[in-house]
Structure formats: structure tokens, C-alpha cells
Amino acid sequence: MSLLQALGADVDSAAVIQRRQAMLEADTVAFLAAAARKADRLARLPGGSLEHTRRSLVAEVATTLLIPEVTAAQRIDEAEMLSDFLPATFAALAHGEISYRHAQAVIRQAGSLPESAHAEFEAAVVPKAATQTAAQLAIHARKLRERMHPESIDDRHRAARDERAVWLEKERDGMATLVCHLPAVAAFAIDDTLDQLARSLRAPDEARTYSQLRADALADLLLHRDGGTATRARGIAANIAVTVPVLTLLGRAGGPAELRGYGPIDLDTARRLTAAAPTVTRILTDPITGVRLSVGRDRYKVPADLRAAVILDDENCRFPGCARRADRCDLDHTTDWAHGGETGLDNLAALCRRHHTLKHQTDWTVSAAAGRALHWTSPSGARHATRPPDHALDSDGPRPRLERLLRSIGPLPDEAPF
């Protein structure tokens, strides 16, 4: 056995252990759910109290498993949800097909849906877990939950907006975490501004990392400590892309608007942003699949409109498991230009700098397939596939020809953002 084959065998063995861990987690879920049912039966006995019985159960689980009572209460709630309301998710966990973190991602989004919607929600979400990280599954589940929720996102956003706040969490070693709970559009605009500031501050003699530059830029702006940072910020326009079905924009349909990188947003905000946009780009999509149509270019440099199409279609880096936003990635020719690869939608993919370098400087290989799928092969021979997000979810089903309206504050540059 070669060294690479031995390496691959070690990783495969770790995957087997991970499946066993998932199965054991399912056993834990079953026992906790059974304990909760017994506690409920005790509460119904003469003189029983549901509140006191549940408190006692939480204390027993916490002291036995040596976990905080808050964590114990959460595990009990999750066990009951999986056991009583999410059978497909529980079965996938019991067979080792998903991890407990994947199951938690499903629980978090399913919990606020009516019970009648759980089966449809699971049918759309659980199969994705086989090819997604828990973080990626959480994003997909959140988007799907937004579309399936019986209450309109406009009503829910108006209520949720009242909960906007900023709070401080004390950390160790003289540090603290500042948390901002804001409407998604505002939060993404702030994030993009910090990204542009951090990149503008990079220099050959700059020792700070990208994350440190973002943090320092935020502090400088809020505390007015650095005139240079403030001056740079005044010249920056945040790049926000909002996709809106044209019929929705005209008030003739109820399809959701989408904030790139986040998911569905309320239509009032989407209409306001689109009305104020200095430029609007029409993106034609297939009416059934939602796939954005290609406009090929016979040159190496990727023009801005094609770059926008790739970014919109990919949404994130196309390496397996990577969640870096596509607009902060390089655009890579899957088949190298020097080897006959074309500069077209089917041969371009967003790759973050780390995985772009991995593709070209190591023995990882990638090939393109139908539907812009990418098939990756590791040096040890392991195979992985990635596909663009399912844009068919962007509409309420098959419709006549759809046109999406992209709202961008500031044009996308031809060059990659590095």
C-alpha cells in the first residue's frame, strides 16, 4: 500500500468512527426522549406538577452527564423534537448518515414551522445533508424554512426588526465580543464595507491579518480614532445584491426576494433597494430549473457581466465544504485556459484563494460536469462533488419566463477582490 493509500485509509477509518458516533448520538436521543415521556407521565399522577417534574428531569440529566442545566434542557427538547416530530432526521442520525450537528440544524429551523409542514420540510432538507457540512445545511434549511413558513416574511420581519439590539459579551484575556443583531440588509452592508476597508489597508509592510484589519477598521470608525480609515470609508459604497422576481416587483406575484449570501428578505426592503439602485442588471433564468443562463466570452479575462453571473450562480466557493462568499473569491477556469479551457459560465467557478491555490499547487484535481457540477479528487483518491445551489427554490414553482432583477450598489470589478 502506498503512503497516499494509507493516508486515505486512515481518513476513511475516521469517517467510520464518525458514523458510529452519530449512531450513539441517536441512542442518546432515544433515551432522553423516553425519559421525558416518563417524566410527563409522572407529572400526570395525583399531586404531580409538570413544571417541577421537568425541572427535576433537567437537573437529573445535567448532574448525570456533567453538563450545564441549560444544555441539558436543550438536549431534552431536541430529543423530543427528533423522536416525536422529525422521524426522517432521526432515522438518518440513527443510520450514521448525518451528524448530530446536522440534526440540530434541521431542528432549529423546523421548530417554528407547523407540524403539518415537517414531513415536506424534512424531505427537502435531509437528503442535502449527505453532501453538505452542518453549516451549509443550516443555510439551506433556513432558506427553505423562510419559504415554507405560513406567515409572510414581511410580517415576520416587521416583528423581528423590533428586536434589533447591540450587546457585549465578556471574554478572557482582556477581550470582549460586540454582538449586533440587525436587519440582514444593514448587517451585510456593514460586513461588505469592512471587507473593502480591510482590503484597501493591505500593503507589503502591513503585518496585520485580514481579520485584524476588519476588527481595527470597525473600532476606528466607531471611536473616530483614525482619520485615514474614516476618509477611506467615505469613498466606499457597499455592494449588496438583491434578486427579485420581476412579477413580484410589479406586484403581480408573491415570490420572495433574496439577499445574496443570506436568503429571503421582506419585499418592502427589496422594492425600496431596487427603486434606489443606480444600476439594475437583468438576469434571465430557466423557468423550470432556475439556472442562470450563460453568456460566453472568447477571452481569458472574465468580463464583469460574466463574473456577476458566476458569483450569483455559485454563491460560495465551490470547493467541498467551503462557505466563503463567491464575491470574495477568485474565478477559476476549471479546465485551464492554457489547456483549451474557455472563459464561459460552464468552465468558470468561484474558488477562494486558499482552495484556488490548493487546486494549482497540490495533487487535488477537478473536472466539470453537466449543470456546472464539479467533481473533485483528493491525492489519496477520495472523490467529492459540488453543485451550485438549487436556484429552483428561488421561485414558487414552474412559471412563464422569469427575469430576476439584480440590485448592486456599485459595479462588480473585472478583477478578483484580492
N, C-alpha and C positions, 0 to 999 in steps of 0.2 A: 504494500500500500504506500502510495506516495505521501509526502508531507501534506500536500494540499488535500488529498483524500482523507487523511487522518484528521486534519483540521475540520473538514466538513462533517466527518462522523461525530466529532466532539460537539459541534453545534447542533446536529440532529439529535444527539442524546439529551442536550439541554432542552430541546423542544419537546421531547418525550416527557421529561420531568415537568415541564410547564403544563402539559396536558393533564398529567396526574394531579398537579396542584389544583387545576380547575375542577377536576372531579371531586377532590377533597373539599374544595370550597362549596360545591353543590351539596355534599353530605352535611357540611356545617349549616347551610341554608335550611336543609330539610329538618334538622334537629331544632334549630332556633324557631322555625315556623311551628313545629309540633309543640315546643314549649309554650309558645304564645297562645296556641289553641287551648292548651291545658290551663293556662292562666285565666283565659276568658271563661272557661267552664267553672273554675273556682270562684270567679267573681259573681257568677250567677247563682251560687249557693246562698241559702238564707244568711243574711248578715254580711254578705260579700260586698266589696266595693271595687268597681273596675279601675278607678284611679289608683287606689292603694295596691291592688294586685299587680297592676302594670309597673308601678314604681318598684315593687318588690322583685319582679322579674328582671327589670333593668339592673337593679343592684346585684342580683344573683349572677347574671351574665357578666357584669363588669368585674366583680370580685373573683369569679372563677377563671375568666380569660385574661385577667390582669390588664384590662383596658379601661379608659375613662367611661363614665356613665353616659356621656353624650354619644360616644362612639358605640356603646352597647345598644342604646336606644335606636341609633341609626341602623345598626346591623339587624336588629329585630324587625324594624319597619321594612327594610329591604328584603328580608327573608319572607315576610308575609306577602309583599308585593310580588315577588318571584313565584312563590308557591301557589298563591291564590288567583293572580291576575295575569301573569306573564308566562304561561306554560312553555311556549316555544323558546323563550330566552332561557328558562330554567333547564329545558332539555338540552339546549346547546352547551350550557355550562356543564351539565352532568356528563355529557359525552366528550368533554375536553375540547370542544370546537371553539369556544371563546373563553377569555379570561374573566375573572371577577370584575376587573375594571371595565371591560366591555359591558358586562351585565349592568353595572352601576350607571353607565352612560344611557342605556335603554331605560332603566328605572327612572332616572332623573327627568327625562322628557315625557315618559308615558304617564307619570304620576298625576299630571294636571289634565290629562285627556279623559273624556268619559269612558266608562268601562266598555261600552259598545264599540269603541274605536280601537281597543287594544289589539285585537286579532289582526286588523288591517295594518296597524302600525308595526307590529312585530314582523308581519310578512314582508314588509318593505325594508325593515332595518336589519333584522338578524342575519340574513344572507350576506350583507355587506361586511359583517364582522370577520368573515373568513379572509378578507384581503385588506383590511384596514386596521390601523392602530386604534387603541381606545380613544385617543384624542381625535382622530379623523372620524371615527364612528360617532362621537359626541357631536361633532359639527353636522354630520349628515342627519342624525336623529333630531337635532334642534330645528334644522330647516324643515324637516318633514312634519314635526310637531306643530310648527307655525302654520303650515298649510292645512293640517287636519283639525286644528282647534275650532270648535263650533262658534266661538266668539270672534268677531272680526279683529284683525291685528290693529286696526285704527282705534277701536275701543280699548283694547288691552294696552296699547302704547300710551294712550292718554292717561290711563290709571297708573301705569308703571313709571311714567315720566315724573309723577308727583313724588316718587321715591328717590329721585336723584340726590346724591349726597357725596361728601368727601369725608373720610375718616382716617385716623392714624393708628397703625399697629406697631407697638414697640418691639424691637428686635434686639439681639445680643450685640456685643462689641461696639456699642455706641451708634448703632444704626436703627433706622425705623423705616416702615413701609407706608407710603401715602397711597390710599386707595380712592379712586374716583369712579363713582357709579353714575354714568351719564348716558343720554341718548346715543345710540350707536353711531349716528352720523357725526355728531360732535366728537366722540371719542376717536373715531377713525381719522377725522381731520387733524386732531391733535397728534395722533400717532404718526401720520404721514409728515406733518410739519417737523416733528422731532427727527424723523428719519432723514429728511432733506437737510436739516441743520447739521446732523452728525456727519453726513457725507461731505457737506461743504467745509467742515472743520478738519477733515483728514488732510494730512500733509506728511512729507517724508520724515520730518523731525517730530511728528506727533506720537507720543508714547501711549496715549490713552486708547483703549479698545472702543469698538463701535458702541457697545452697551454703556460704557463710561461716558462717552461723548453725548449720548442721548440723555443720560441722567443729569450730567452737568448743564446741558442746554436747557433742560426743564427748570432746574434750580436757578440758573442765571436769569431766565426770562421772568419767573415769578418773583424773584427777590431783587430784580433790577441791579444785579451785581456786575454785569458785563455789557458795556455799551456796544461792543463789537457783535455779540450774539444778538442783541436786540436789533441792530441795524440789518444783520443778515436776515433775521426773521421777517422784517418788514417787506423784504423783497421776495418772500416765498408765498406761493399760492398752493394750498393743499390740493392734492389730486384725489378726487372721490369719483367713483364710477357707480352710477345707479342704472339698473336695467329695468325698463318699464314696458310692458306690452302696450302697443300703440292703441289698441281698443280701450284699454284701461285709462290711458292718458286722455282719451277723448270722452271718457265717461260712459262707454258702451259695454263694459265688461268688468268683472270683479277680480281678475287675476292679480297676484301680488307683485309689488315692485321688489327689486333685490338690490341690496348694497353689496358691492363686490367685496368678498372676503368675510362677509357676515351672514347674509341671508335676507329673508323677508323683512321689509320695513313698512311703516304705515304710509298710505297713499297721499295723505296731506303733505307729509315731508317730501315725498318723491316728486309730487307735482310742483311744489314750491322750488325745489332744487332745479328741476328741469326747466321751469319757466325763467329762472335767473341764469341759466347756463350760457356762457359766451359762445360755446360751440355744442352742437348735437351731432353725433355720428349714428347713422342708421346701420344696424347690423341685421342682415337678412338671415333667417333661420329656417331649417327644415320644419314644416308644420307638424310632423309626427314625432320625430326624434328630438327636435330642439337643437340639433347640431348646427353650429355656426358655419356658414359656407365659406370655402376657401377662395382667396384671390391670389393666385400665384405670381411670383416675380422672378424674372430671369437674371438675377444678380445676387452676389454674396451678401451685401449689406441688406439688412431687413428694414424695409420702409416702415414708417410709423403706423400706417393703417394695418399692415400685416402683423406688426408687433402687437398692436391692440387686439387683433383677432386671436392670436395665440394666447395672450395673457387672459383674455376673457374666457377662452375655452378651457385652459389648464387650471386656472385659479391658484394653484400651488405648484411647487417644484414637483417634477414628475418622477423623482427617484422614490422607490418604495418606502413608504412611511414618513416622508419628509413633508412638513406642513408650512414651509416658508412661502410667503405670498409670491405669486408669479411676477408681480410688478417689481419685486426686489431681486429678481433672478436674472441670469444671463439667458439669452436664447441660443440654443444649441442645434446645429444640424445633426440629426440622428445619424444619417449617412453623411460622412464628411464631404464638404464641398470639393476637396481635393480628390475624392474618390467617386465623383459623379453625383453627389447629393444635390438636390435642388433647393432653392430658397422658396419653399411653399409651405402651406399650413400642414400638410401631411408629413413633412420632413423636418419640422421645427418643434421644439419642446422647451418649456421653461425648466432650467436647472439652476439651483442655487450655486454659488461659487464653489462651495465645498464639494458638491456632487458633480459639478461640471469638471472640476479638477480630477476627481476620482475616475470619471469616465475616460479621460485622456491620459492619465499618468499611472494607472494601475491596470490589472488584467480583467477588470469588470468590462463586460460587453453589453451592447444593447442593440435591438433591431426593432423596426417599426412594423406594425400590422394594421389590419383594417380598423377603421374607426379611431385612428390615432392612438391605438394601444401601443405600449412599449413593453417589450419582453427583455428583461434583464437577466444576465447570467453572472454569478459570482465566480471568482477564481477557483473555488472548490467545486463548482458545477451546480450550485443551488440556483433554481430558476424562480423568478418573480415577475408578475405582470402588473402594470399600472394603466389606468384609463382615465380620460378626462371625466370630471363629474357628470352625472346624468342630468343634462340640461332639459330633458323632457319634464322634469319636476318643476321647471320654471313656469309651466302653464297648467291649466286645469284639465288638460287632455288634448286630443287632436282638435285643431281648429283650422279655418282657412289660413292662408299665408300669414305668418306672424312677422311683425317688424319690431325689433327692440330698439329703444332709444337710449343711447349711452350719454350720460351727463358727465363730462370731465372738466374739472376746474384746472385749466392749464393743459396744454397738449402733451401727449406722451413723446419723449425724445426718441430719436432713432437709435441712440446708443444705449447699451445696458447700463443700469444705475450703479456703476462702480467707478 
